[in-house]
Amino acid sequence: MSEYDFAAWLESQIGQDFEQIRDDGLSKAAVLELTAKGITAKIPGLTRNECADLAERIKRVLVFIEYNVKPNSVSAEDWEAYRPLCEALVNKQQMKPESLALFD
């Protein structure tokens, strides 16, 4: 798994607790944002724009799991990719079951 591949990151969060997902996501997004702004060293294989984009995608996931709302400007592909994570968190009783209705 590439640590900076969105789909792989999202899949790696399935099975984690809400707090673990939030902490990992915040940490990863912060590193990406600092890199995008040129404050920290470049990440091999990613441009600054790609770092900024990935940080935003991760933050959208965090908005979803925290507030149980579909984030603005989330792509259809990313949105569908959230479903397995949502199902796992609902099964752990760490998200409301009503969250699944957002995918209908």
C-alpha positions in Angstrom: 0.0 0.0 0.0 1.3 3.4 -0.9 0.9 5.6 2.2 -0.2 8.4 -0.1 -2.7 6.5 -2.2 -6.3 7.6 -1.2 -8.1 4.4 -2.0 -5.4 2.4 -0.1 -5.5 4.8 2.8 -9.3 4.6 3.0 -9.3 0.8 2.9 -6.6 0.7 5.6 -8.9 2.5 7.9 -11.6 -0.1 7.8 -11.6 -1.9 11.1 -10.0 1.0 13.0 -11.9 2.9 15.7 -13.3 6.3 15.0 -10.6 8.0 17.1 -7.8 6.1 15.2 -9.2 7.1 11.8 -9.5 10.7 12.9 -6.0 10.9 14.4 -4.4 9.2 11.4 -6.4 11.3 8.9 -5.5 14.6 10.7 -1.9 13.6 10.8 -1.7 12.6 7.2 -3.6 15.6 6.0 -1.3 17.9 8.0 1.9 16.4 6.5 0.3 16.7 3.0 -0.7 20.3 3.5 2.8 21.3 4.8 4.3 19.6 1.8 1.9 21.3 -0.6 2.9 24.7 0.8 6.6 23.9 0.5 7.2 23.9 4.2 8.4 20.3 4.4 10.3 18.1 1.9 8.6 16.9 -1.2 7.0 13.5 -1.1 8.5 11.3 -3.8 6.0 10.8 -6.7 3.6 13.5 -5.7 3.4 17.1 -6.9 2.5 19.9 -4.5 -1.0 20.1 -6.1 -1.4 16.3 -5.7 -0.5 16.7 -2.0 -3.1 19.4 -1.6 -5.7 17.4 -3.4 -5.1 14.3 -1.3 -5.2 16.3 2.0 -8.6 17.7 1.0 -9.9 14.2 0.1 -8.8 12.9 3.5 -10.4 15.8 5.3 -13.7 15.2 3.5 -13.7 11.6 4.9 -13.1 13.1 8.4 -16.0 15.5 7.9 -18.2 12.6 7.0 -17.4 10.4 9.9 -17.5 13.3 12.4 -20.7 15.0 11.3 -22.6 12.3 9.4 -23.1 14.5 6.4 -22.0 14.2 2.8 -19.1 16.6 2.3 -19.4 19.3 -0.3 -17.6 18.6 -3.6 -16.8 15.0 -2.8 -16.6 13.0 -6.1 -19.1 10.2 -6.8 -16.2 7.7 -6.8 -14.8 8.9 -3.5 -18.3 9.0 -2.0 -19.0 5.3 -2.9 -15.6 4.4 -1.5 -16.7 5.8 1.9 -19.5 3.2 2.2 -17.4 0.2 3.6 -15.8 2.5 6.2 -19.3 3.8 7.2 -20.6 0.2 7.4 -17.7 -0.8 9.6 -18.2 2.2 12.0 -21.9 1.6 12.2 -21.2 -2.0 13.1 -19.0 -0.8 15.9 -21.7 1.6 16.9 -19.3 4.5 16.3 -21.5 6.1 13.6 -25.3 6.4 13.4 -27.1 3.8 11.3 -28.9 6.6 9.6 -25.5 7.5 8.0 -25.9 4.6 5.6 -29.1 6.1 4.2 -26.9 8.9 2.8 -25.7 6.5 0.2 -29.2 5.8 -1.2 
